[in-house]
Amino acid sequence: MNSLKIRKIKSALMISITILFTIAALIPLFSIFGYVLAKGLPALNIDFFTQLPAPAGEPGGGMAQAILGTLILITLASLMGIPIGLMTGIYLSEYGRNRLGKIISFLTDILIGVPSIVVGIVVYTLLVIRMGGFTAIAGGVALAIIMIPAVTRTTEEMLKLIPNDIREAGLALGLPKWRVILFIVVPSALRGIVTGVMLAVARVSGETAPLLFTAFGNSYFSTSLLQPMASLPVQVYTYATSPYKDWQAQAWAGALTLILLVLLFNVSARFITRQRSS
């Protein structure tokens, strides 16, 4: 058996192992999604998306106020967390080769590992108590704090993958460094950055603990940022731990709705970036 055949066998073996482990990684994902789909789909109806929660023990009702509240909270968190994370990631990649950059990078790594409930307690102490009650703003701040390190680290790593030759070519044309970064480097890494942003959005979309300490919840429609606001994670948690079968069924429907919302965000972001690149 010559060396060429040995290399082909090794290559086929490694490809087979890679495919096997990929399937092993996908099995839990599809198992969870399939189980949630089977449990939540029967409870999804028009009332679920348009009606307020029914009183305890009574059938019917929905989570309309929680769906609206989740969209508002995610929007608030994104408006605060994504720009800060992007700017910090750009700084670390392009200017962070100094002592300040090392400190910021170290703090980012620490913040990534902080439990979300700790973030909720900190925001509760700094904002909720000072503002005199639970508010949507506090909930958005808590989610933004969770988003920032994830967006920062993804942005930094994606920008570092762009070859320095591209930066040097832009500088050789006489462009200032900030224009090279903004109009050449960042667009080149846009798809990877968007993926990281969507992962951060997906993470905060399902956070319950920080919202229990900040936005708390609401059984009615509320668009005021200075009032408690309902959210799907908190509503799902409340319904899932209740003794009522109808509420438990709606908890599964709420979990499925969260998954579909995250899927919609990801597909939309992919479509937009693909359209721009083409």
CYANA upper distance limits for C-alpha pairs under 8 A (distance plus 0.5 A):
  1 MET  CA      5 LYS  CA      6.94
  1 MET  CA      6 ILE  CA      7.55
  2 ASN  CA      6 ILE  CA      7.05
  3 SER  CA      7 ARG  CA      6.67
  4 LEU  CA      8 LYS  CA      6.78
  5 LYS  CA      9 ILE  CA      6.66
  6 ILE  CA     10 LYS  CA      6.68
  7 ARG  CA     11 SER  CA      6.52
  8 LYS  CA     12 ALA  CA      6.59
  9 ILE  CA     13 LEU  CA      6.52
 10 LYS  CA     14 MET  CA      6.65
 11 SER  CA     15 ILE  CA      6.68
 12 ALA  CA     16 SER  CA      6.60
 13 LEU  CA     17 ILE  CA      6.72
 14 MET  CA     18 THR  CA      6.59
 15 ILE  CA     19 ILE  CA      6.68
 16 SER  CA     20 LEU  CA      6.58
 17 ILE  CA     21 PHE  CA      6.71
 18 THR  CA     22 THR  CA      6.61
 19 ILE  CA     23 ILE  CA      6.69
 20 LEU  CA     24 ALA  CA      6.72
 21 PHE  CA     25 ALA  CA      6.63
 22 THR  CA     26 LEU  CA      6.75
 23 ILE  CA     27 ILE  CA      6.63
 24 ALA  CA     28 PRO  CA      8.09
 25 ALA  CA     29 LEU  CA      7.82
 26 LEU  CA     30 PHE  CA      6.72
 27 ILE  CA     31 SER  CA      6.40
 28 PRO  CA     32 ILE  CA      6.52
 29 LEU  CA     33 PHE  CA      6.73
 30 PHE  CA     34 GLY  CA      6.27
 31 SER  CA     35 TYR  CA      6.56
 32 ILE  CA     36 VAL  CA      6.62
 33 PHE  CA     37 LEU  CA      6.42
 34 GLY  CA     38 ALA  CA      6.59
 35 TYR  CA     39 LYS  CA      6.70
 36 VAL  CA     40 GLY  CA      6.16
 36 VAL  CA     41 LEU  CA      8.47
 36 VAL  CA    252 TRP  CA      6.92
 36 VAL  CA    253 ALA  CA      8.49
 36 VAL  CA    255 ALA  CA      7.62
 36 VAL  CA    256 LEU  CA      6.50
 37 LEU  CA     41 LEU  CA      5.98
 37 LEU  CA    256 LEU  CA      6.75
 38 ALA  CA     42 PRO  CA      7.94
 39 LYS  CA     43 ALA  CA      8.39
 39 LYS  CA    249 ALA  CA      7.75
 39 LYS  CA    252 TRP  CA      6.35
 39 LYS  CA    253 ALA  CA      7.83
 40 GLY  CA     44 LEU  CA      7.15
 40 GLY  CA    249 ALA  CA      7.20
 40 GLY  CA    250 GLN  CA      7.63
 40 GLY  CA    251 ALA  CA      8.17
 40 GLY  CA    252 TRP  CA      4.87
 40 GLY  CA    253 ALA  CA      4.39
 40 GLY  CA    254 GLY  CA      7.86
 40 GLY  CA    255 ALA  CA      7.81
 40 GLY  CA    256 LEU  CA      6.33
 41 LEU  CA    253 ALA  CA      6.78
 41 LEU  CA    256 LEU  CA      8.03
 42 PRO  CA    253 ALA  CA      8.36
 43 ALA  CA     48 PHE  CA      8.26
 43 ALA  CA    249 ALA  CA      6.57
 43 ALA  CA    250 GLN  CA      6.41
 43 ALA  CA    252 TRP  CA      8.23
 43 ALA  CA    253 ALA  CA      6.18
 44 LEU  CA     48 PHE  CA      6.55
 44 LEU  CA    250 GLN  CA      8.30
 44 LEU  CA    253 ALA  CA      6.35
 45 ASN  CA     49 PHE  CA      7.60
 46 ILE  CA     50 THR  CA      6.74
 47 ASP  CA     51 GLN  CA      5.58
 47 ASP  CA     60 GLY  CA      7.94
 47 ASP  CA     61 GLY  CA      6.66
 47 ASP  CA     62 GLY  CA      6.06
 48 PHE  CA     61 GLY  CA      6.80
 48 PHE  CA     62 GLY  CA      4.16
 48 PHE  CA     63 MET  CA      6.07
 48 PHE  CA     64 ALA  CA      7.03
 49 PHE  CA     62 GLY  CA      6.61
 49 PHE  CA     63 MET  CA      6.60
 49 PHE  CA     64 ALA  CA      5.32
 49 PHE  CA     67 ILE  CA      8.12
 50 THR  CA     62 GLY  CA      7.15
 50 THR  CA     63 MET  CA      7.90
 50 THR  CA     64 ALA  CA      5.57
 51 GLN  CA     61 GLY  CA      5.89
 51 GLN  CA     62 GLY  CA      5.22
 51 GLN  CA     63 MET  CA      6.98
 51 GLN  CA     64 ALA  CA      6.05
 51 GLN  CA     65 GLN  CA      8.45
 52 LEU  CA     61 GLY  CA      6.09
 52 LEU  CA     62 GLY  CA      5.61
 52 LEU  CA     63 MET  CA      6.21
 52 LEU  CA     64 ALA  CA      6.26
 52 LEU  CA     65 GLN  CA      6.83
 52 LEU  CA    219 SER  CA      7.55
 52 LEU  CA    220 TYR  CA      7.15
 52 LEU  CA    221 PHE  CA      8.45
 53 PRO  CA     60 GLY  CA      8.31
 53 PRO  CA     61 GLY  CA      5.11
 53 PRO  CA     62 GLY  CA      5.39
 53 PRO  CA     63 MET  CA      6.37
 53 PRO  CA     64 ALA  CA      8.49
 53 PRO  CA    219 SER  CA      7.18
 54 ALA  CA     58 GLU  CA      6.64
 54 ALA  CA     59 PRO  CA      7.32
 54 ALA  CA     60 GLY  CA      6.58
 54 ALA  CA     61 GLY  CA      4.96
 54 ALA  CA     62 GLY  CA      7.57
 56 ALA  CA    244 TYR  CA      8.01
 57 GLY  CA    244 TYR  CA      6.61
 57 GLY  CA    246 ASP  CA      8.11
 58 GLU  CA    246 ASP  CA      8.37
 59 PRO  CA    246 ASP  CA      6.62
 60 GLY  CA    246 ASP  CA      8.14
 62 GLY  CA    250 GLN  CA      8.04
 63 MET  CA     67 ILE  CA      6.75
 63 MET  CA    232 LEU  CA      8.06
 63 MET  CA    235 GLN  CA      8.29
 63 MET  CA    254 GLY  CA      8.07
 64 ALA  CA     68 LEU  CA      6.80
 64 ALA  CA    221 PHE  CA      8.38
 65 GLN  CA     69 GLY  CA      6.49
 65 GLN  CA    218 ASN  CA      8.28
 65 GLN  CA    219 SER  CA      7.64
 65 GLN  CA    220 TYR  CA      6.54
 65 GLN  CA    221 PHE  CA      5.36
 65 GLN  CA    222 SER  CA      7.80
 65 GLN  CA    230 ALA  CA      6.72
 65 GLN  CA    231 SER  CA      8.06
 66 ALA  CA     70 THR  CA      6.48
 66 ALA  CA    218 ASN  CA      8.42
 66 ALA  CA    229 MET  CA      8.34
 66 ALA  CA    230 ALA  CA      5.15
 66 ALA  CA    231 SER  CA      4.70
 66 ALA  CA    232 LEU  CA      5.43
 66 ALA  CA    235 GLN  CA      7.30
 67 ILE  CA     71 LEU  CA      6.89
 67 ILE  CA    230 ALA  CA      8.45
 67 ILE  CA    231 SER  CA      6.86
 67 ILE  CA    232 LEU  CA      6.42
 68 LEU  CA     72 ILE  CA      6.82
 68 LEU  CA    221 PHE  CA      8.40
 68 LEU  CA    230 ALA  CA      8.49
 68 LEU  CA    231 SER  CA      8.12
 69 GLY  CA     73 LEU  CA      6.57
 69 GLY  CA    222 SER  CA      7.93
 69 GLY  CA    223 THR  CA      8.05
 69 GLY  CA    229 MET  CA      6.36
 69 GLY  CA    230 ALA  CA      5.67
 69 GLY  CA    231 SER  CA      5.53
 69 GLY  CA    232 LEU  CA      8.16
 70 THR  CA     74 ILE  CA      6.51
 70 THR  CA    205 SER  CA      7.91
 70 THR  CA    230 ALA  CA      7.66
 70 THR  CA    231 SER  CA      5.14
 70 THR  CA    232 LEU  CA      6.51
 71 LEU  CA     75 THR  CA      6.56
 72 ILE  CA     76 LEU  CA      6.64
 72 ILE  CA    223 THR  CA      8.42
 73 LEU  CA     77 ALA  CA      6.60
 73 LEU  CA    136 ALA  CA      7.24
 73 LEU  CA    139 GLY  CA      7.21
 73 LEU  CA    140 GLY  CA      5.76
 73 LEU  CA    143 LEU  CA      8.50
 73 LEU  CA    231 SER  CA      8.39
 74 ILE  CA     78 SER  CA      6.48
 74 ILE  CA    140 GLY  CA      7.49
 74 ILE  CA    143 LEU  CA      8.17
 74 ILE  CA    201 VAL  CA      7.78
 74 ILE  CA    204 VAL  CA      8.02
 74 ILE  CA    205 SER  CA      7.21
 75 THR  CA     79 LEU  CA      6.60
 76 LEU  CA     80 MET  CA      6.91
 76 LEU  CA    137 ILE  CA      8.00
 76 LEU  CA    140 GLY  CA      5.64
 76 LEU  CA    141 VAL  CA      8.21
 76 LEU  CA    144 ALA  CA      8.34
 77 ALA  CA     81 GLY  CA      6.11
 77 ALA  CA     82 ILE  CA      8.31
 77 ALA  CA    140 GLY  CA      5.05
 77 ALA  CA    141 VAL  CA      6.67
 77 ALA  CA    142 ALA  CA      8.26
 77 ALA  CA    143 LEU  CA      5.97
 77 ALA  CA    144 ALA  CA      4.85
 77 ALA  CA    147 MET  CA      8.16
 78 SER  CA     82 ILE  CA      5.70
 78 SER  CA     83 PRO  CA      8.39
 78 SER  CA    144 ALA  CA      7.05
 78 SER  CA    147 MET  CA      8.36
 78 SER  CA    201 VAL  CA      7.98
 79 LEU  CA     83 PRO  CA      7.37
 80 MET  CA     84 ILE  CA      7.24
 80 MET  CA    140 GLY  CA      8.50
 80 MET  CA    141 VAL  CA      7.88
 80 MET  CA    144 ALA  CA      6.43
 81 GLY  CA     85 GLY  CA      6.44
 81 GLY  CA    143 LEU  CA      8.45
 81 GLY  CA    144 ALA  CA      4.86
 81 GLY  CA    145 ILE  CA      7.08
 81 GLY  CA    147 MET  CA      6.18
 81 GLY  CA    148 ILE  CA      5.53
 82 ILE  CA     86 LEU  CA      6.46
 82 ILE  CA    144 ALA  CA      8.27
 82 ILE  CA    147 MET  CA      7.65
 82 ILE  CA    148 ILE  CA      7.00
 82 ILE  CA    151 VAL  CA      7.07
 82 ILE  CA    197 VAL  CA      7.66
 83 PRO  CA     87 MET  CA      6.57
 84 ILE  CA     88 THR  CA      6.52
 84 ILE  CA    148 ILE  CA      7.06
 84 ILE  CA    152 THR  CA      8.42
 85 GLY  CA     89 GLY  CA      6.51
 85 GLY  CA    147 MET  CA      8.09
 85 GLY  CA    148 ILE  CA      5.11
 85 GLY  CA    149 PRO  CA      6.98
 85 GLY  CA    150 ALA  CA      8.08
 85 GLY  CA    151 VAL  CA      5.44
 85 GLY  CA    152 THR  CA      4.82
 85 GLY  CA    155 THR  CA      8.24
 86 LEU  CA     90 ILE  CA      6.63
 86 LEU  CA    151 VAL  CA      6.84
 86 LEU  CA    152 THR  CA      6.26
 86 LEU  CA    155 THR  CA      6.65
 87 MET  CA     91 TYR  CA      6.63
 87 MET  CA    152 THR  CA      8.21
 88 THR  CA     92 LEU  CA      6.69
 88 THR  CA    152 THR  CA      6.26
 89 GLY  CA     93 SER  CA      6.66
 89 GLY  CA    151 VAL  CA      7.89
 89 GLY  CA    152 THR  CA      4.79
 89 GLY  CA    153 ARG  CA      6.68
 89 GLY  CA    154 THR  CA      7.94
 89 GLY  CA    155 THR  CA      5.45
 89 GLY  CA    156 GLU  CA      4.89
 90 ILE  CA     94 GLU  CA      6.40
 90 ILE  CA     95 TYR  CA      8.22
 90 ILE  CA    152 THR  CA      8.46
 90 ILE  CA    155 THR  CA      7.19
 90 ILE  CA    156 GLU  CA      6.53
 90 ILE  CA    159 LEU  CA      7.88
 91 TYR  CA     95 TYR  CA      5.54
 91 TYR  CA     96 GLY  CA      6.19
 91 TYR  CA    101 GLY  CA      8.26
 92 LEU  CA     96 GLY  CA      4.52
 92 LEU  CA     97 ARG  CA      7.78
 92 LEU  CA    101 GLY  CA      6.26
 92 LEU  CA    104 ILE  CA      8.34
 92 LEU  CA    105 SER  CA      7.76
 92 LEU  CA    156 GLU  CA      6.74
 93 SER  CA    156 GLU  CA      5.57
 93 SER  CA    157 GLU  CA      8.04
 93 SER  CA    159 LEU  CA      6.86
 93 SER  CA    160 LYS  CA      6.63
 95 TYR  CA    101 GLY  CA      7.97
 96 GLY  CA    100 LEU  CA      7.46
 96 GLY  CA    101 GLY  CA      4.53
 96 GLY  CA    102 LYS  CA      7.48
 97 ARG  CA    101 GLY  CA      6.40
 97 ARG  CA    102 LYS  CA      7.77
 98 ASN  CA    102 LYS  CA      6.88
 99 ARG  CA    103 ILE  CA      6.82
100 LEU  CA    104 ILE  CA      6.70
101 GLY  CA    105 SER  CA      6.54
102 LYS  CA    106 PHE  CA      6.58
103 ILE  CA    107 LEU  CA      6.68
104 ILE  CA    108 THR  CA      6.56
105 SER  CA    109 ASP  CA      6.83
106 PHE  CA    110 ILE  CA      6.90
107 LEU  CA    111 LEU  CA      6.58
108 THR  CA    112 ILE  CA      6.72
108 THR  CA    149 PRO  CA      5.79
108 THR  CA    152 THR  CA      8.16
108 THR  CA    153 ARG  CA      8.09
109 ASP  CA    113 GLY  CA      7.29
109 ASP  CA    149 PRO  CA      7.81
110 ILE  CA    114 VAL  CA      7.05
111 LEU  CA    146 ILE  CA      8.29
111 LEU  CA    149 PRO  CA      6.82
112 ILE  CA    146 ILE  CA      7.90
112 ILE  CA    149 PRO  CA      6.13
112 ILE  CA    150 ALA  CA      7.23
114 VAL  CA    118 VAL  CA      7.34
114 VAL  CA    119 VAL  CA      7.83
115 PRO  CA    119 VAL  CA      7.32
116 SER  CA    120 GLY  CA      6.83
116 SER  CA    146 ILE  CA      7.54
116 SER  CA    207 GLU  CA      8.08
116 SER  CA    209 ALA  CA      7.08
116 SER  CA    210 PRO  CA      6.47
117 ILE  CA    121 ILE  CA      6.76
117 ILE  CA    209 ALA  CA      5.56
117 ILE  CA    210 PRO  CA      5.71
118 VAL  CA    122 VAL  CA      6.69
118 VAL  CA    210 PRO  CA      8.16
119 VAL  CA    123 VAL  CA      6.68
119 VAL  CA    142 ALA  CA      6.68
119 VAL  CA    145 ILE  CA      7.95
119 VAL  CA    146 ILE  CA      8.09
119 VAL  CA    210 PRO  CA      6.85
120 GLY  CA    124 TYR  CA      6.48
120 GLY  CA    142 ALA  CA      6.45
120 GLY  CA    209 ALA  CA      7.18
120 GLY  CA    210 PRO  CA      4.27
120 GLY  CA    211 LEU  CA      7.29
120 GLY  CA    212 LEU  CA      8.17
120 GLY  CA    213 PHE  CA      5.99
120 GLY  CA    214 THR  CA      7.06
121 ILE  CA    125 THR  CA      6.70
121 ILE  CA    210 PRO  CA      7.66
121 ILE  CA    213 PHE  CA      6.83
122 VAL  CA    126 LEU  CA      6.66
123 VAL  CA    127 LEU  CA      6.00
123 VAL  CA    128 VAL  CA      7.31
123 VAL  CA    138 ALA  CA      7.13
123 VAL  CA    141 VAL  CA      7.97
123 VAL  CA    142 ALA  CA      6.65
123 VAL  CA    213 PHE  CA      8.35
123 VAL  CA    214 THR  CA      7.52
124 TYR  CA    128 VAL  CA      5.13
124 TYR  CA    129 ILE  CA      6.74
124 TYR  CA    138 ALA  CA      7.98
124 TYR  CA    213 PHE  CA      6.26
124 TYR  CA    214 THR  CA      6.30
125 THR  CA    129 ILE  CA      6.18
125 THR  CA    130 ARG  CA      8.02
126 LEU  CA    130 ARG  CA      6.93
127 LEU  CA    131 MET  CA      6.29
127 LEU  CA    138 ALA  CA      6.76
128 VAL  CA    132 GLY  CA      6.54
128 VAL  CA    133 GLY  CA      5.78
128 VAL  CA    134 PHE  CA      5.98
128 VAL  CA    135 THR  CA      7.56
128 VAL  CA    138 ALA  CA      7.02
128 VAL  CA    214 THR  CA      6.87
129 ILE  CA    133 GLY  CA      6.75
133 GLY  CA    227 GLN  CA      8.30
133 GLY  CA    228 PRO  CA      8.40
134 PHE  CA    138 ALA  CA      7.62
134 PHE  CA    213 PHE  CA      8.07
134 PHE  CA    214 THR  CA      5.80
134 PHE  CA    215 ALA  CA      5.74
134 PHE  CA    216 PHE  CA      6.72
134 PHE  CA    226 LEU  CA      8.26
134 PHE  CA    227 GLN  CA      6.91
134 PHE  CA    228 PRO  CA      5.64
135 THR  CA    139 GLY  CA      7.15
135 THR  CA    214 THR  CA      6.75
135 THR  CA    215 ALA  CA      5.40
135 THR  CA    216 PHE  CA      8.23
135 THR  CA    225 LEU  CA      6.60
135 THR  CA    226 LEU  CA      5.30
135 THR  CA    227 GLN  CA      5.03
135 THR  CA    228 PRO  CA      5.08
135 THR  CA    229 MET  CA      7.30
136 ALA  CA    140 GLY  CA      6.66
136 ALA  CA    214 THR  CA      7.74
136 ALA  CA    215 ALA  CA      5.39
136 ALA  CA    224 SER  CA      7.97
136 ALA  CA    225 LEU  CA      5.22
136 ALA  CA    226 LEU  CA      6.57
136 ALA  CA    227 GLN  CA      6.65
136 ALA  CA    228 PRO  CA      6.30
136 ALA  CA    229 MET  CA      6.11
137 ILE  CA    141 VAL  CA      6.67
137 ILE  CA    215 ALA  CA      8.03
137 ILE  CA    225 LEU  CA      5.99
137 ILE  CA    226 LEU  CA      7.08
138 ALA  CA    142 ALA  CA      6.72
138 ALA  CA    214 THR  CA      5.68
138 ALA  CA    215 ALA  CA      6.76
139 GLY  CA    143 LEU  CA      6.81
139 GLY  CA    210 PRO  CA      7.63
139 GLY  CA    211 LEU  CA      6.00
139 GLY  CA    214 THR  CA      5.31
139 GLY  CA    215 ALA  CA      5.19
140 GLY  CA    144 ALA  CA      6.49
141 VAL  CA    145 ILE  CA      6.70
142 ALA  CA    146 ILE  CA      7.12
142 ALA  CA    210 PRO  CA      6.81
142 ALA  CA    211 LEU  CA      8.09
142 ALA  CA    214 THR  CA      8.00
143 LEU  CA    147 MET  CA      6.78
143 LEU  CA    204 VAL  CA      6.32
143 LEU  CA    207 GLU  CA      8.41
143 LEU  CA    210 PRO  CA      7.93
144 ALA  CA    148 ILE  CA      6.60
145 ILE  CA    149 PRO  CA      8.07
146 ILE  CA    150 ALA  CA      7.99
146 ILE  CA    200 ALA  CA      8.47
146 ILE  CA    204 VAL  CA      7.51
147 MET  CA    151 VAL  CA      6.71
147 MET  CA    200 ALA  CA      5.80
147 MET  CA    201 VAL  CA      7.55
147 MET  CA    203 ARG  CA      8.44
147 MET  CA    204 VAL  CA      7.44
148 ILE  CA    152 THR  CA      6.46
149 PRO  CA    153 ARG  CA      6.54
150 ALA  CA    154 THR  CA      6.70
150 ALA  CA    196 GLY  CA      7.63
150 ALA  CA    197 VAL  CA      8.17
150 ALA  CA    200 ALA  CA      6.43
151 VAL  CA    155 THR  CA      6.48
151 VAL  CA    193 ILE  CA      8.24
151 VAL  CA    196 GLY  CA      6.44
151 VAL  CA    197 VAL  CA      6.04
151 VAL  CA    200 ALA  CA      6.98
152 THR  CA    156 GLU  CA      6.63
153 ARG  CA    157 GLU  CA      6.69
154 THR  CA    158 MET  CA      6.56
154 THR  CA    192 GLY  CA      8.18
154 THR  CA    193 ILE  CA      6.77
154 THR  CA    196 GLY  CA      5.89
154 THR  CA    197 VAL  CA      8.36
155 THR  CA    159 LEU  CA      6.63
155 THR  CA    192 GLY  CA      8.25
155 THR  CA    193 ILE  CA      5.82
155 THR  CA    196 GLY  CA      7.79
156 GLU  CA    160 LYS  CA      6.72
157 GLU  CA    161 LEU  CA      7.06
158 MET  CA    162 ILE  CA      7.70
158 MET  CA    189 ALA  CA      6.29
158 MET  CA    192 GLY  CA      6.47
158 MET  CA    193 ILE  CA      6.91
159 LEU  CA    185 VAL  CA      7.41
159 LEU  CA    186 VAL  CA      7.36
159 LEU  CA    189 ALA  CA      6.49
161 LEU  CA    189 ALA  CA      8.45
162 ILE  CA    166 ILE  CA      7.88
162 ILE  CA    185 VAL  CA      7.37
162 ILE  CA    188 SER  CA      7.72
162 ILE  CA    189 ALA  CA      7.54
163 PRO  CA    167 ARG  CA      7.92
164 ASN  CA    168 GLU  CA      6.69
165 ASP  CA    169 ALA  CA      6.51
166 ILE  CA    170 GLY  CA      6.89
166 ILE  CA    184 ILE  CA      8.30
166 ILE  CA    185 VAL  CA      7.99
167 ARG  CA    171 LEU  CA      6.77
167 ARG  CA    180 VAL  CA      6.96
167 ARG  CA    181 ILE  CA      8.13
167 ARG  CA    184 ILE  CA      8.24
167 ARG  CA    185 VAL  CA      7.52
168 GLU  CA    172 ALA  CA      6.45
169 ALA  CA    173 LEU  CA      7.01
170 GLY  CA    174 GLY  CA      7.52
170 GLY  CA    175 LEU  CA      6.47
170 GLY  CA    180 VAL  CA      6.24
170 GLY  CA    184 ILE  CA      8.20
171 LEU  CA    175 LEU  CA      5.69
171 LEU  CA    176 PRO  CA      7.05
171 LEU  CA    177 LYS  CA      7.14
171 LEU  CA    180 VAL  CA      7.48
175 LEU  CA    179 ARG  CA      6.83
175 LEU  CA    180 VAL  CA      6.90
176 PRO  CA    180 VAL  CA      6.98
177 LYS  CA    181 ILE  CA      6.72
178 TRP  CA    182 LEU  CA      6.51
179 ARG  CA    183 PHE  CA      6.17
179 ARG  CA    184 ILE  CA      8.02
180 VAL  CA    184 ILE  CA      5.69
180 VAL  CA    185 VAL  CA      6.84
181 ILE  CA    185 VAL  CA      5.24
181 ILE  CA    186 VAL  CA      6.43
182 LEU  CA    186 VAL  CA      6.13
182 LEU  CA    187 PRO  CA      7.96
183 PHE  CA    187 PRO  CA      6.81
184 ILE  CA    188 SER  CA      6.76
185 VAL  CA    189 ALA  CA      7.12
186 VAL  CA    190 LEU  CA      6.42
189 ALA  CA    193 ILE  CA      6.73
190 LEU  CA    194 VAL  CA      6.52
190 LEU  CA    273 THR  CA      7.92
191 ARG  CA    195 THR  CA      6.73
191 ARG  CA    270 ARG  CA      8.18
191 ARG  CA    273 THR  CA      6.97
192 GLY  CA    196 GLY  CA      6.87
193 ILE  CA    197 VAL  CA      6.71
194 VAL  CA    198 MET  CA      6.60
194 VAL  CA    269 ALA  CA      7.48
194 VAL  CA    270 ARG  CA      8.33
194 VAL  CA    273 THR  CA      8.47
195 THR  CA    199 LEU  CA      6.75
195 THR  CA    266 ASN  CA      8.31
196 GLY  CA    200 ALA  CA      6.79
197 VAL  CA    201 VAL  CA      6.72
198 MET  CA    202 ALA  CA      6.48
198 MET  CA    265 PHE  CA      7.65
198 MET  CA    266 ASN  CA      6.55
198 MET  CA    269 ALA  CA      8.29
199 LEU  CA    203 ARG  CA      6.69
200 ALA  CA    204 VAL  CA      6.92
201 VAL  CA    205 SER  CA      6.49
201 VAL  CA    262 VAL  CA      8.20
202 ALA  CA    206 GLY  CA      7.49
202 ALA  CA    262 VAL  CA      6.14
203 ARG  CA    207 GLU  CA      7.33
205 SER  CA    233 PRO  CA      8.13
205 SER  CA    258 LEU  CA      7.73
205 SER  CA    262 VAL  CA      8.01
206 GLY  CA    232 LEU  CA      8.42
206 GLY  CA    233 PRO  CA      6.08
206 GLY  CA    258 LEU  CA      7.69
207 GLU  CA    211 LEU  CA      7.66
207 GLU  CA    233 PRO  CA      6.84
208 THR  CA    212 LEU  CA      6.83
208 THR  CA    233 PRO  CA      5.69
208 THR  CA    234 VAL  CA      5.93
208 THR  CA    237 TYR  CA      8.09
209 ALA  CA    213 PHE  CA      7.41
210 PRO  CA    214 THR  CA      6.83
211 LEU  CA    215 ALA  CA      5.60
211 LEU  CA    216 PHE  CA      6.04
211 LEU  CA    217 GLY  CA      8.44
211 LEU  CA    234 VAL  CA      7.65
212 LEU  CA    216 PHE  CA      4.90
212 LEU  CA    217 GLY  CA      7.84
212 LEU  CA    234 VAL  CA      7.40
215 ALA  CA    227 GLN  CA      8.30
215 ALA  CA    228 PRO  CA      5.50
215 ALA  CA    229 MET  CA      5.88
215 ALA  CA    230 ALA  CA      7.74
216 PHE  CA    228 PRO  CA      6.41
216 PHE  CA    229 MET  CA      7.10
216 PHE  CA    230 ALA  CA      7.52
216 PHE  CA    234 VAL  CA      8.17
217 GLY  CA    228 PRO  CA      6.15
217 GLY  CA    229 MET  CA      5.38
217 GLY  CA    230 ALA  CA      4.49
217 GLY  CA    231 SER  CA      7.00
217 GLY  CA    234 VAL  CA      7.41
217 GLY  CA    235 GLN  CA      8.14
218 ASN  CA    222 SER  CA      8.07
218 ASN  CA    228 PRO  CA      6.54
218 ASN  CA    229 MET  CA      5.65
218 ASN  CA    230 ALA  CA      4.98
219 SER  CA    230 ALA  CA      7.32
220 TYR  CA    230 ALA  CA      8.29
221 PHE  CA    229 MET  CA      8.50
221 PHE  CA    230 ALA  CA      8.43
222 SER  CA    227 GLN  CA      7.92
222 SER  CA    228 PRO  CA      8.24
222 SER  CA    229 MET  CA      6.61
222 SER  CA    230 ALA  CA      8.30
223 THR  CA    229 MET  CA      8.13
225 LEU  CA    229 MET  CA      8.42
230 ALA  CA    234 VAL  CA      7.79
230 ALA  CA    235 GLN  CA      7.68
231 SER  CA    235 GLN  CA      6.61
232 LEU  CA    236 VAL  CA      6.35
232 LEU  CA    254 GLY  CA      6.80
232 LEU  CA    255 ALA  CA      8.26
232 LEU  CA    258 LEU  CA      7.71
233 PRO  CA    237 TYR  CA      6.63
233 PRO  CA    254 GLY  CA      8.37
233 PRO  CA    255 ALA  CA      8.19
234 VAL  CA    238 THR  CA      6.63
235 GLN  CA    239 TYR  CA      6.60
235 GLN  CA    251 ALA  CA      7.90
235 GLN  CA    254 GLY  CA      8.34
236 VAL  CA    240 ALA  CA      6.30
236 VAL  CA    250 GLN  CA      8.15
236 VAL  CA    251 ALA  CA      5.04
236 VAL  CA    252 TRP  CA      7.96
236 VAL  CA    254 GLY  CA      6.42
236 VAL  CA    255 ALA  CA      7.23
237 TYR  CA    241 THR  CA      6.77
237 TYR  CA    251 ALA  CA      7.82
238 THR  CA    242 SER  CA      6.93
239 TYR  CA    244 TYR  CA      8.45
239 TYR  CA    247 TRP  CA      5.44
239 TYR  CA    248 GLN  CA      5.94
239 TYR  CA    250 GLN  CA      7.67
239 TYR  CA    251 ALA  CA      5.90
240 ALA  CA    247 TRP  CA      7.39
240 ALA  CA    248 GLN  CA      5.40
240 ALA  CA    251 ALA  CA      5.93
240 ALA  CA    252 TRP  CA      8.37
241 THR  CA    248 GLN  CA      8.10
242 SER  CA    247 TRP  CA      7.41
242 SER  CA    248 GLN  CA      7.39
243 PRO  CA    247 TRP  CA      8.48
243 PRO  CA    248 GLN  CA      8.19
244 TYR  CA    248 GLN  CA      6.79
245 LYS  CA    249 ALA  CA      6.67
246 ASP  CA    250 GLN  CA      6.79
247 TRP  CA    251 ALA  CA      6.61
248 GLN  CA    252 TRP  CA      7.15
249 ALA  CA    253 ALA  CA      6.99
250 GLN  CA    254 GLY  CA      6.52
251 ALA  CA    255 ALA  CA      6.74
252 TRP  CA    256 LEU  CA      6.74
253 ALA  CA    257 THR  CA      6.64
254 GLY  CA    258 LEU  CA      6.77
255 ALA  CA    259 ILE  CA      6.96
256 LEU  CA    260 LEU  CA      6.73
257 THR  CA    261 LEU  CA      6.57
258 LEU  CA    262 VAL  CA      6.81
259 ILE  CA    263 LEU  CA      6.67
260 LEU  CA    264 LEU  CA      6.54
261 LEU  CA    265 PHE  CA      6.75
262 VAL  CA    266 ASN  CA      6.76
263 LEU  CA    267 VAL  CA      6.65
264 LEU  CA    268 SER  CA      6.50
265 PHE  CA    269 ALA  CA      6.62
266 ASN  CA    270 ARG  CA      6.62
267 VAL  CA    271 PHE  CA      6.60
268 SER  CA    272 ILE  CA      6.69
269 ALA  CA    273 THR  CA      6.71
270 ARG  CA    274 ARG  CA      6.51
271 PHE  CA    275 GLN  CA      6.61
272 ILE  CA    276 ARG  CA      6.81
273 THR  CA    277 SER  CA      6.61
274 ARG  CA    278 SER  CA      6.61
